[in-house]
Amino acid sequence: MHDTREVRVRVIIDGHALDVPAGSTVAAALAANAGIAGTRTSVSGAPRTALCGMGVCQECRVTIDAVAHTLACQTLCRDGQVIETTGPR
């Protein structure tokens, strides 16, 4: 018999703690958090979010641990990670 408990990590998204499965991308964590409508805003103020899921479109850029313009779809969540979006909350 094996342990079926899922390993989770805690990230902080715009000041709110969220527990996500280990191995999740930041984009997946943002999608799982109903309070985040997008990862950033366009010049006109419209919410933008991950589109391609492979780093090509650059729509998922967020600030992670004070590093701006990090691609959420290409970054794995780790315990204690601080994620900041500019999208509407």
N, C-alpha and C positions, 0 to 999 in steps of 0.2 A: 504494500500500500504506500502511496506517495502523498506528499503534502500538496493539497490543491489550492491552498491560499495564494492569492495573487499578490505579488510584490508591488508595492505602490511607493511613489515618491510624492513629496509635497512641494508644489511650486507656488509662488506668489504672483498673481496676475492683477495688476493695477491695485495693489494693496490688499487683495483678498486671497486667502489660502485656498488651494484646490489640490486634492489628492488624485493623482492619475496613475494608471498602470505604468510600471517601469518599462522603458523602451518606447513610450509614446513620443511623438514629435510635439513640438510646441504648437504647431498648427492644429493638431488633434486636440490638445488640451484647450486651446482657445475655442474650438468648435464645440467641445463638450461643456463649456461654461456658457450657459444661456444668457448671462449678462453681457457678453461681448458680441456686438453686432458686426464687428469688423476689426481688422488689425491696425488699420490706419485710416486716414481720411484723404480724399483727393483734394486738389486745389479748390474745387467748388464746395467741399465739405461733405461729399458723399462717402459713405463707408466703403472701404475696400477690404478684401480678404483673400485668402489663398485661392488660386484659380487652377494652376497647372499641377501643383503638388510635387514638382521636381526642380524648382529653383529657377526656371526660365523666365517666368512672367514678373517676378520681383514684387508681386502684389502683397506678399505676406510679411513684408519687412516690419520688424518690431525692435525694441530696445531690450536686450537681454544682458543682465548683470552690467549695466551701464555702457554696453557696446551697441551703438545705434546701427540701424539698417541691417540687422541680422535676419537671415531668412528663417522664418518659423517652420517652414516645411522641411528644412534640411537640418534642423537642430533637435537633438533628443533632450527630453526633460531630464533633469537631475534634481536630487533633493536639495532644497534651499534656493533654487534658481529664482531670480527676480525678473519678471517679464512686464514690460510696460508697453501699452498700446496707445495709439492716439485716436482710436475709433470711438464712436459713441458707446456709452455704457448703459 
